[in-house]
């Protein structure tokens, strides 16, 4: 294994570790609360109508994905944070792709 490959794996592992450290211990933030409070809506349009009352300028793409994600994983704070964790880890990979020779 090359040094560069080892460094990428190490950075990715550190990214996972830092993003998951005390994930369960953190309280729900206001934007997460808005998401969690209305995830049990009967439909996406009901959910969208509810969250736009509190955050009218929030784009719906993330909330649409979160709504679908909650149907698969549940609506607990940790299970919902995993979606953002996955996006953060994907961002590490994209940054590596953009920066490599």
GIMO-V154001 format. One record per helix or strand of 2 or more residues. SS is the DSSP state (A for helix, B for strand). FROM is the first residue (numbers start at 0). LEN is the number of residues. Records with the same first field share a line. If there is no record, write none. Layout:
BEGIN
SS: FROM-LEN  FROM-LEN
END
This chain:
BEGIN
A: 2-18  29-8  43-11  59-14  76-23
END
